[in-house]
Amino acid sequence: MKLLPEEKQLFSVLNEIILTTHRIQLNEPGFWGKQSFAISIFLEDISSIELKYKGKLWLLGLIGVCVFCGVCGYIGNEDTTRVGGFLLAVILFIIWRLTRQRTISISSHGGASINFIVQYMNDEKIDDFLYKITLAKQTRADRPAKL
């Protein structure tokens, strides 16, 4: 990433997400270390920052089907269906919990959004990163525009 005039790098996570005094950029790595794509949002264009968990919804649907089969087995007095349905539902729920990923989503005013998985950052680093984004955005907004 080339810096703009009077721009300084404030924070970086493995050179994938870079925060500067003017913008935030996501560099998505491609094959053999080449850059696949990059999304850049100027700080004054950020409308929201969201920290959330993302999971696979189809697993939750499958859990519902398994619970339904377990309930049907309970009503029909079929031990194998009852135990199998509930046991499979518990196993799928554990898999769903283990495969959820913590993500940060940074949205702009009507434009692109940056979504990335937070896998190398603990809670303290995440809070620090979100604070730095907010502080840089406020500093950028308080600075008078040059013509």
Summary of the structure (lengths in Angstrom):
residues: 147
radius of gyration: 22.3
end to end distance: 24.6
largest distance: 78.5
contacts: 373
relative contact order: 0.17
helix: 45%
strand: 31%
